[in-house]
Amino acid sequence: MASLQEPLDPQYVSRTSDFFTIGKTFSTLITEPRKSPGNDAANTTTVRFGELVHTRIARFVVVQRGRGFVYGCEIQTYGGRGTLRKGCNAEEHSAVYMKGDQPVLMPGEVLAKKAIEIVPATPDIGSLSRASRIRFGRGVPIQCDVKAKDIGHVREDHVPVLVSYWRREMGMDSGKQDHDELPTGSDRATDVENYVCPGPSTLDDAEKGRVAPDTYSSEIADEYGMRPQDHKSQLVPQAHTSPNTHVTPAPRRDIIRSAGLEYVMISEVGGELHSGFETINKPRGFFKKGRIFMVLLPQPAGSPETERTVYWKIRRFIVVWPRQSHCLCVPVGTYNGKATTKPGVVAQDHAPIIAAGSEARLHPDEEALQKAPLIMKVENLGVFLDPLSRVNFAKISTIEHNLKVRNIGRVLADSIKDMERYVAETLQLTKT
């Protein structure tokens, strides 16, 4: 892979929502966490807490539009091996090719989904690698103001097929199956990545760098493969005062240089990363539907002029759909203490989340929310979930199982049914 030390191609220009129609195919610069540099160390940078972020050019095809963002499924070759690469689930992929070419399978490769044709944006757009595959199980939320290069558009009569494949991988039926397709299992490897919703205005002890020991029962520690804890948290969450009294510390800015790359790391996480963040040894047992957790994630800062600026903060998520190596989640945040009163936030897409036995609280300027609160069981007494926390059902994010996370608790069974209904209604994923 080419190094990103050179300036971004001038064909990458800031776009608007009109550009990102269903079926639009484009490439853009993305930043994602990584466990090890692999064979692309030139584009992998060590940032705070020794974590790694990887920057690369990725190609996507739009499969669903949101408010100010779209979901894109990535086009990958998997090192030129197609779906024969180890760990790749062929059932969630289709071949993809340019108009004038023919879809090609690798020797020994079997794909159940029909190939998707792309009409190039301009005559000089070259052919795709014959190993190119669309992964419908990994839809990435992408902001509509990113710098993107136009590649083309899915052939008109292939667009309904494209969308149906995406909806099935999201766990919803979207019509009768084609005769040549395999059924979609509920625990197949599907995955969706990190729009992040702004995090809480009140930084808890994990973000402040103070020591707040996680207190788990031995049963929880054993079930999820967490480190056993033989101490108790001495920290008591403070009462929530008016949102106007919240003070968010100035973000820390670090210049990181690695392998010829320069990044501006903008971080709200002070001190050291809390020791409660760890890789789960038994992820299939931990990342179940309704699991609530925290994770440290990078995200491009959002400025079209600074594609190497990365925003780094702790985010909270709830698992909606568990998968084999990752989970599909909805974000939880306070929008800097403003809840759904923050400009641009659609209140009807949100619901409060509260601990069992407590009552939902509204921001002084917030109108009553249409969706009933989700009720949770707190399993980690060292974590404080802000009363103004809101669950955003309009954005699905993918969290890989190999990332370091910190447990918060879980949504109770009765509220899980509400959560599933809210996601389906908000994303218009009604079964047919």
For each residue, the residues with C-beta under 8 A, 3 or more apart:
1: 40 42 43 56
2: 6
3: 6 42 43 259 260
4: 29 42 43 55 56 57 261
5: 42 259 260 261
6: 2 3
7:
8: 12 29 147 307
9: 12 149
10: 13
11: 149 150
12: 8 9 27 28 29 147 148 149
13: 10 147 148 149
14: 145 146 147 304
15: 19 20 26 144 145 146 147 148
16: 19 144 145
17: 20 65 68 70 144
18: 21
19: 15 16 24 26 144 148 150
20: 15 17 24 26 62 65 70 142 144
21: 18 24 62 65 153
22: 62 63 64 65 159 162 163
23: 61 62 153 154 156 158 159 162
24: 19 20 21 61 62 150 153 154
25: 59 60 61 62 75 118 151 152 153 154
26: 15 19 20 59 60 62 72 148 149 150 151
27: 12 57 58 59 60 148 149 151
28: 12 57 58 60 142 146 147 148 149
29: 4 8 12 55 56 57 58 146 147 300 307
30: 55 56 57 58 140 300
31: 53 54 55 298 299 300 310
32: 53 54 193 194 298
33: 51 52 53 54 297 298 400 403
34: 37 38 44 52 53 54
35: 52 402
36: 52
37: 34 40 41 44 52 54
38: 34 41 44
39:
40: 1 37 43 44 54 56
41: 37 38 44 259
42: 1 3 4 5 259 260
43: 1 3 4 40 54 55 56 259 261
44: 34 37 38 40 41 52 53 54 55 258 259
45: 52 53 54 55 256 258 259 261 263
46: 50 51 52 256 258
47: 51 52 53 254 256 263 265 298 310 312
48: 51 254 265 267 269 273 312
49: 269 272 273 296
50: 46
51: 33 46 47 48 296
52: 33 34 35 36 37 44 45 46 47
53: 31 32 33 34 44 45 47 263 298 310
54: 31 32 33 34 37 40 43 44 45
55: 4 29 30 31 43 44 45 261 308
56: 1 4 29 30 40 43
57: 4 27 28 29 30
58: 27 28 29 30 74 140
59: 25 26 27 74 75 76 151
60: 25 26 27 28 72 73 74 75 140 142
61: 23 24 25 72 73 75 96 116 118 134 154 162
62: 20 21 22 23 24 25 26 65 70 71 72
63: 22 71 72 73 136 139 162 163 166
64: 22 70 71 139 163 166 427
65: 17 20 21 22 62 70 71
66: 69 70 71 141 394 395
67: 346 394
68: 17 143 144 344
69: 66 141 142 143 144 195 395
70: 17 20 62 64 65 66 141 142 144
71: 62 63 64 65 66 139 140 141 142 166 192 396
72: 26 60 61 62 63 139 140 142
73: 60 61 63 134 135 136 138 139 140 166
74: 58 59 60 134 135 138 140
75: 25 59 60 61 96 128 132 133 134 135
76: 59 132 133 135
77: 80 81 82 129 131 132 133
78: 81 82 83 84 85 88 131 133
79: 85
80: 77 129 131
81: 77 78 84 85 106 131
82: 77 78 85 88 95 105 106 109 131 133
83: 78 88 89 90 93 106 109 111 133
84: 78 81 88 106 108 109
85: 78 79 81 82 88
86:
87: 325
88: 78 82 83 84 85 93
89: 83 92 93 137 188 189 324
90: 83 93 109 110 111 112
91: 112 113 182 184 188
92: 89 135 136 137 169 188 189 190
93: 83 88 89 90 111 113 133 134 135 136
94: 111 113 114 115 116 133 134 136 165
95: 82 103 104 105 111 115 116 132 133 134
96: 61 75 103 115 116 117 118 128 132 133 134
97: 101 102 103 104 115 116 117 118 127 128 130 132
98: 101 117 118 119 120 125 126 127 128 152
99: 117 118 119 120 155
100: 127
101: 97 98 127 128
102: 97
103: 95 96 97 115 117
104: 95 97 130
105: 82 95 109 110 111
106: 81 82 83 84 109 130 131
107:
108: 84
109: 82 83 84 90 105 106
110: 90 105
111: 83 90 93 94 95 105 115 133
112: 90 91 180 181 182
113: 91 93 94 136 165 181
114: 94 161 178 180 181
115: 94 95 96 97 103 111
116: 61 94 95 96 97 134 154 155 158 161 162
117: 96 97 98 99 103 154 155 158
118: 25 61 96 97 98 99 128 151 152 153 154 155
119: 98 99 152 153 154 155
120: 98 99 123 125 151 152
121: 125 150 151 152 153
122: 125 150
123: 120
124:
125: 98 120 121 122 151 152
126: 98
127: 97 98 100 101
128: 75 96 97 98 101 118 132
129: 77 80 132
130: 97 104 106
131: 77 78 80 81 82 106
132: 75 76 77 95 96 97 128 129
133: 75 76 77 78 82 83 93 94 95 96 111
134: 61 73 74 75 93 94 95 96 116 162 165
135: 73 74 75 76 92 93 138
136: 63 73 92 93 94 113 139 165 166 168 169 190
137: 89 92 169 188 189 190 191 323
138: 73 74 135 190 191 192 193 398
139: 63 64 71 72 73 136 166 169 170 192 193 396 398
140: 30 58 60 71 72 73 74 192 193 398
141: 66 69 70 71 192 193 194 195 395 396 397
142: 20 28 60 69 70 71 72 146 195
143: 68 69 146 195 302
144: 15 16 17 19 20 68 69 70
145: 14 15 16 302 304
146: 14 15 28 29 142 143 300 304
147: 8 12 13 14 15 28 29 304 307
148: 12 13 15 19 26 27 28
149: 9 11 12 13 26 27 28
150: 11 19 24 26 121 122
151: 25 26 27 59 118 120 121 125
152: 25 98 118 119 120 121 125
153: 21 23 24 25 118 119 121
154: 23 24 25 61 116 117 118 119 158 159 162
155: 99 116 117 118 119 158 159
156: 23 159
157: 160
158: 23 116 117 154 155 161 162
159: 22 23 154 155 156 162 163
160: 157 163 164
161: 114 116 158 164 165
162: 22 23 61 63 116 134 154 158 159 165 166
163: 22 63 64 159 160 166 167 174
164: 160 161 167 168 174 175
165: 94 113 134 136 161 162 168 169
166: 63 64 71 73 136 139 162 163 169 170
167: 163 164 170 172 173 174 429
168: 136 164 165 171 172 173 174 184
169: 92 136 137 139 165 166 184 188 190
170: 139 166 167 190 321 328 396 427 429
171: 168 184 186 190 321 429
172: 167 168 424 429 430 431
173: 167 168 431 432
174: 163 164 167 168 432
175: 164 432
176:
177: 181 183
178: 114 181
179:
180: 112 114
181: 112 113 114 177 178
182: 91 112
183: 177
184: 91 168 169 171 188
185: 188
186: 171
187: 322 323 324
188: 89 91 92 137 169 184 185 323 324
189: 89 92 137 323 324 325 326
190: 92 136 137 138 169 170 171 321 323 328
191: 137 138 323 325 326 328 398 400
192: 71 138 139 140 141 328 396 397 398
193: 32 138 139 140 141 397 398
194: 32 141 297 299 315 397 398 399
195: 69 141 142 143 299 331 395 397
196: 199 297 299 313 315 331 397
197: 315 331 332 333 335 392 395
198: 333 334 335 336 342
199: 196 268 313 314 315 316 333 334
200: 203 204 316 333 334 337 385 386 388 389
201: 243 246 248 334 335 336 337 338 386 388
202: 240 246 334 337 384 386
203: 200 207 208 248 249 268
204: 200 207 208 212 383 384
205: 208 210 211 212 235 274 382 383 384
206: 212 273 274 276 277 294 314 383 406
207: 203 204 268 269 270 313 314
208: 203 204 205 270 271
209: 269 270 271 272 274
210: 205 235 271
211: 205 274 275
212: 204 205 206 233 235 274 276 382 383
213: 229 231 232 233 234 276 382
214: 229 233 276 380 382 383 406 407
215: 229 231 232 233 380 381 382
216: 220 221 226 229 379 380 407
217: 220 221 379
218: 221 222 228
219: 222 223
220: 216 217 223 224 226 379 407
221: 216 217 218 224 226 227 228 229
222: 218 219 225
223: 219 220 282 285 286
224: 220 221 280 281 282 285 286 407
225: 222 280 281 282 283 285 286
226: 216 220 221 278 280 281 286 407
227: 221 278
228: 218 221
229: 213 214 215 216 221
230:
231: 213 215
232: 213 215 381
233: 212 213 214 215 381 382
234: 213
235: 205 210 212 382
236:
237: 384
238: 384
239:
240: 202 361 386 387 388
241: 245 246
242: 245 364
243: 201 246 337 338 339 363 364 388
244: 337
245: 241 242
246: 201 202 241 243 336 337
247:
248: 201 203 268 336 337
249: 203 268 270
250:
251: 266 267 268
252: 265 266 267 268 269 270
253: 264 265 266 267
254: 47 48 264 265 267
255: 262 263 264 265
256: 45 46 47 262 263 264 265
257: 260 261 262 263
258: 44 45 46 261 263
259: 3 5 41 42 43 44 45
260: 3 5 42 257
261: 4 5 43 45 55 257 258 308
262: 255 256 257 308
263: 45 47 53 255 256 257 258 308 309 310
264: 253 254 255 256 301 306 308 309 310
265: 47 48 252 253 254 255 256 310 312
266: 251 252 253 301 309 310 311 312
267: 48 251 252 253 254 270 311 312 313
268: 199 203 207 248 249 251 252 312 313 314
269: 48 49 207 209 252 273 296 312 313 314
270: 207 208 209 249 252 267
271: 208 209 210
272: 49 209
273: 48 49 206 269 277 296 404
274: 205 206 209 211 212 277 406
275: 211 278
276: 206 212 213 214 380 382 406 407
277: 206 273 274 294 295 296 404 405 406
278: 226 227 275 404 405 406
279: 402 403 404 405
280: 224 225 226 283 286 287 401 405
281: 224 225 226
282: 223 224 225 285 286
283: 225 280 286 287 401 402
284: 287 322 324
285: 223 224 225 282 288
286: 223 224 225 226 280 282 283 291 407
287: 280 283 284 291 319 322 326 327 399 401
288: 285 291 319 322 410
289: 319 320 321 322 416
290: 318 319 410 411 412 413 415 416 419
291: 286 287 288 318 319 327 407 410
292: 316 317 318 319 332 353 376 385 407 408 409 410 411
293: 316 317 319 405 406 407 408
294: 206 277 314 315 316 317 383 405 406 408
295: 277 314 315 317 399 403 404 405 406
296: 49 51 269 273 277 312 313 314 315 403 404
297: 33 194 196 312 313 315 403
298: 31 32 33 47 53 310 311 312
299: 31 194 195 196 310 311 312 313
300: 29 30 31 146 307 309 310 311
301: 264 266 306 309 310 311
302: 143 145 311
303: 306 309
304: 14 145 146 147 307
305:
306: 264 301 303 309
307: 8 29 147 300 304
308: 55 261 262 263 264
309: 263 264 266 300 301 303 306
310: 31 47 53 263 264 265 266 298 299 300 301
311: 266 267 298 299 300 301 302
312: 47 48 265 266 267 268 269 296 297 298 299
313: 196 199 207 267 268 269 296 297 299
314: 199 206 207 268 269 294 295 296
315: 194 196 197 199 294 295 296 297 331 333
316: 199 200 292 293 294 331 332 333 385 389 408
317: 292 293 294 295 329 330 331 332 397 399
318: 290 291 292 329 330 332 353 374 391 411 419
319: 287 288 289 290 291 292 293 322 327 328 329
320: 289 327 328 329 330 396 419 420 423
321: 170 171 190 289 327 328
322: 187 284 287 288 289 319 327 328
323: 137 187 188 189 190 191 326 327 328
324: 89 187 188 189 284
325: 87 189 191 400 401 402
326: 189 191 287 323 398 399 400 401
327: 287 291 319 320 321 322 323 398 399 401
328: 170 190 191 192 319 320 321 322 323 396 397 398
329: 317 318 319 320 396 397 398 399
330: 317 318 320 391 392 393 395 396 397 419 423
331: 195 196 197 315 316 317 391 392 395 397
332: 197 292 316 317 318 353 385 389 390 391 392
333: 197 198 199 200 315 316 389 390 392
334: 198 199 200 201 202 337 338 339 386 388 389 390
335: 197 198 201 338 339 340 341 342 345 390
336: 198 201 246 248 342
337: 200 201 202 243 244 246 248 334 363 386 388
338: 201 243 334 335 341 342 345 363 388
339: 243 334 335 342 345 362 363 366 388 390
340: 335 345 346 347 350 363 366 369 390
341: 335 338 345 363 365 366
342: 198 335 336 338 339 345
343:
344: 68
345: 335 338 339 340 341 342 349 350
346: 67 340 349 350 394
347: 340 350 366 367 369 370
348: 369 370 371
349: 345 346 392 393 394 426
350: 340 345 346 347 369 371 390 391 392 393
351: 369 371 372 373 374 390 391 393 418 422
352: 360 361 369 373 374 389 390 391
353: 292 318 332 373 374 375 376 385 389 390 391 411
354: 358 359 360 373 374 375 376 387
355: 358 375 376 377 378 385 409
356: 375 376 377 412
357:
358: 354 355
359: 354
360: 352 354 369 373 387
361: 240 352 387 388
362: 339 366 367 368 369
363: 243 337 338 339 340 341 366 388
364: 242 243
365: 341
366: 339 340 341 347 362 363 369
367: 347 362
368: 362
369: 340 347 348 350 351 352 360 362 366 390
370: 347 348
371: 348 350 351 393 418 422
372: 351 418
373: 351 352 353 354 360 415
374: 318 351 352 353 354 391 411 415 418 419
375: 353 354 355 356 411 412 414 415
376: 292 353 354 355 356 385 408 409 410 411 412 415
377: 355 356 409 410 411 412
378: 355 381 383 385 408 409
379: 216 217 220 407 408 409 410
380: 214 215 216 276 383 406 407 408 409
381: 215 232 233 378
382: 205 212 213 214 215 233 235 276
383: 204 205 206 212 214 294 378 380 406 407 408
384: 202 204 205 237 238
385: 200 292 316 332 353 355 376 378 389 408
386: 200 201 202 240 334 337 389
387: 240 354 360 361
388: 200 201 240 243 334 337 338 339 361 363
389: 200 316 332 333 334 352 353 385 386
390: 332 333 334 335 339 340 350 351 352 353 369
391: 318 330 331 332 350 351 352 353 374 419 422
392: 197 330 331 332 333 349 350 395
393: 330 349 350 351 371 419 422 423 425 426 427
394: 66 67 346 349 426 427
395: 66 69 141 195 197 330 331 392
396: 71 139 141 170 192 320 328 329 330 423 427
397: 141 192 193 194 195 196 317 328 329 330 331
398: 138 139 140 191 192 193 194 326 327 328 329
399: 194 287 295 317 326 327 329 403 405
400: 33 191 325 326 403
401: 280 283 287 325 326 327
402: 35 279 283 325
403: 33 279 295 296 297 399 400
404: 273 277 278 279 295 296
405: 277 278 279 280 293 294 295 399
406: 206 214 274 276 277 278 293 294 295 380 383
407: 214 216 220 224 226 276 286 291 292 293 379 380 383
408: 292 293 294 316 376 378 379 380 383 385
409: 292 355 376 377 378 379 380
410: 288 290 291 292 376 377 379
411: 290 292 318 353 374 375 376 377 415 416 419
412: 290 356 375 376 377 415 416
413: 290 416 417
414: 375 417 418
415: 290 373 374 375 376 411 412 418 419
416: 289 290 411 412 413 419 420
417: 413 414 420 421
418: 351 371 372 374 414 415 421 422
419: 290 318 320 330 374 391 393 411 415 416 422 423
420: 320 416 417 423 424
421: 417 418 424 425
422: 351 371 391 393 418 419 425 426
423: 320 330 393 396 419 420 426 427 429
424: 172 420 421 427 428 429 430 431
425: 393 421 422 428 430
426: 349 393 394 422 423
427: 64 170 393 394 396 423 424
428: 424 425
429: 167 170 171 172 423 424
430: 172 424 425
431: 172 173 424
432: 173 174 175
